[in-house]
Amino acid sequence: MIEKLLLKLRARDDVSAEEEDILRGLVADTKEVAADVTVVRAQVDLSVSNILLAGLMCRYKDLYNGERQITELHVPGDFVDLHSFPLKRLDHNVMALVPCKIALVPHDRLHAITETHPHLTRLLWFMTTLDAAIHREWELSLGRRTSSARIAHVLCELHTRFQIVGMTQGYSYRLPLTQFDLAECLGLTAIHVNRTLRELRMSRLVTFRNKTVVIENFAGLAKLAEYDSDYLYVDKRPR
């Protein structure tokens, strides 16, 4: 059930058989979530966190006029709101972008780990700091990167993240997002996203069609984006 979470962790550190059993024991239940359903709402008291098992989710904040900014995309294996454990409520929302399956982890089980298993505690802490690193990179894109570099960067990042959890085929992966969804990630209009994707396709860098990304020239796309995966900390070392 949590195989993709384990792949994500084991890409960064060793997880013993005992620790794996403990992680599996965190899950109290699973739940199917329809597309466009907000799973966690801002400023609501929380007693469970959610692991994304299948699908694609996002964190977002919105304005009174209905405009929304997606601040991070979540792929299977992500603990989408682990930070709700220490915070107890969030300042943002978490939504399913497509039909999803999630695992529910009660906060009292997370608390027990912090009391008895320091290495697992550090691994979970690592995951929240990794989310923060992704947020900083997205902030840089929103503030300083051109529209083509923004799109190139998020497509490179998602390739790395999907690859870690075994969801790529070479330089291709499924991305069940609309161009409107991408626009909300990138601070652009859907029309601008469409135009920029066409330019990237004509430059033979990447194609995004039928909810599938095919990166034809990863080195070229990464150069355009100034993409360096170091902020994803895909290096195995003791945590």
N, C-alpha and C positions, 0 to 999 in steps of 0.2 A: 504493500500500500504506500509506504513512504520511500520507495526505492529511489526516486529522483531527489528527494531531500538528502538521502545518504550519498548519492553521487556528487551532489553539490558540496557536501561537507568533506568527503574523501578526496576531492580535488585539491583541498587545502590542508588537510591533516589526516592522521590515522584515526579511525573510529573502531574501537575494539568490539568484539562480539557482545560483551556485557553492555557496553554503551549503546550498541544497536538495539538490543532488547529493551533497554530503558527508553530509548526514543520511540520505539514501536508502542510501548506501554503508555506513552503520553496521550495517544488518541482515544478519546472517549466515544466518538461517533463520527460518521461521515454524512455529508449532505450534498444533494444535487442543487445547483443554483442556476436559474434561467438567465439568459443574456439580459443585460441592462438592469439587473437587480443590484441595488446598493446593499452590500452585505454588512458593512460597518458604517454607521453614521457619526459624524462629528459631534462631540460633546455628550455622547451617550455613555453611561457607565458600563464597563465591560468586565466580564469574568472569564472569558475564553479568548484564545487566539486561534488563527486559522492557517493551515498549511494548504497551499494550492496543489492538488493532486493532478488535475487535468483542466485544460482550458487556458484562458488568458484573463488576467484581472489588472486593475489599475488603481492607483491612488489619485484623488483629484480634489481640487478646491474650486468653488464656484462663486460667482457674484450674484447680486440681487437681480440683475437683468437676464440671468440664465446662462451667461457665458461661463465656460468651464476650462480649467487648465489641468491637464493630466500631468502629474509630477513624477510618476514612475510607472513602468509596466512591470507586471509580475508574470513569470513563466512557471510551469510546473516544477515543484521542488522548493519554491519560495515560501517562507513563513511570512505571509503578507502583512501581518500586524503584530509581530512579536513584541514590538515596542509598547503595545497596549498593556503588557504585563506590568512593567514598572509605572507607566503613566496612568493606567486605569481608565482613561478615555483619550480619544484622539482629537486633534484639531482639524482633521480632514476626513474625507470619506473613502471607502474602498468598494469598488464596484466590479461585477463580472461583465466583461466586454462581450463574451460569448458564453454558451452553456458551459458551466464549470462543475467540478467536483472538489469539495474541500473536506479536510479533516479538522475536527474541533478538538482543541487542546485546552482543558481547564487550567486556569492560572494557579490553582492550588497544586497541580502536578508539576508545573514549572517551578513553583516555590520549593517543592521538595528536592528537586534537582540541585538548586542553588545551595541547599543545606548539606548535601551528601556527595555531590559529584562535581568537583571544581573544574575538571577538564571539560566536561559537557557544558558547564556554565560559561566557560570562556568561549567555546564554539558558538553557543547561542549569542553571546555578546558580540562575537565577531560578525555574525550575520546582520545585526542591527547597525554596526559600524560600516559594513559593506553597503547597506542601503544608503547610508549617509554619503558615502563616496560617490555612489551613482547620482544622488541628488545634486551634489556639487558639480558633477560633469554636465548634467542637464542644465544647471543654472548657467554654466559657461556657454553652452550652446545657445540658450535663449538670449543671453546678453551680448555675445560677441561673434558667434559663427554666422556665416551667410546661410541662406535658405538651403542651398545645395549641400553645404558642409553639415548642416543640422540633420538633414535626411540621411546623408552618407554615414554620419556618426552613429545614429540610432540603429541603422541597419547593420553596421559592423558590430555594435555592442550586442544586439540581439543574436547575431550569429554566434558570438562567443558564448553567451549565456545558454542558448539552446544546445550548442555543441557539448557543453559540460554535462548536460542531463540527457545526452544521447538522442537529440531530436533534430539533427541535421543530416543531410545526405550530401557529402562534399561541401560545396558552398551554396547549398540550397536548403531552404526551410519553409515550413508553413507559417504564415502570419495572417490569421483570420481577422484582419482589421480593415476598415474602410479608409478611404483617403480623408474623410472627415475626422475619424479617430486620430489619424496621424497628425492632422492639423492641430488638434487639441493637445497633442504631445509637444508640438514644435512651435506653438505660438504663431502659426501661419493660417491663411485661409485655405479651404479645400481646393480652390481654384489654383492658388499658388503651389500647393503640393502637387497637383496634377501636372502643372507646367514643368515643375522642377524634376519630377520623376521622368517625364518625357525627355528632358535634356540629359538626364543620367543614362537613360536607355540609349539615346542616340549617340552618346559618348562611349557606349559599349562597356559601361561600368557595372550596371545592375538593372535587372528587370523585376518589376513587381506587378504580377498579373495573376488573376484567378486565385487570390489569397496565397500566392507562393512567391517568395523572394529567391531570385537566382542571381548571385553575385558572379559576374563574368570576369571581373578583374579586381580581386580583393586588394592587392597592393595599391592599385590606382585609386580605389574607393577610400582606402585607409589614408592615403596621402592627401586626398582632397579634404577629408574630415579631420586631419591631424589626429587620427585615432591611435591610441596606445592603450592596450588592455591592462596596463599596470594597475589602474584604479580598481580593477575587478579582482585583484589579488589572487590570480590563479597560479599560485606557487605553493607547493606542498612543504609545510614546515610546522614545527611544534607551535601550538597556540597557547 
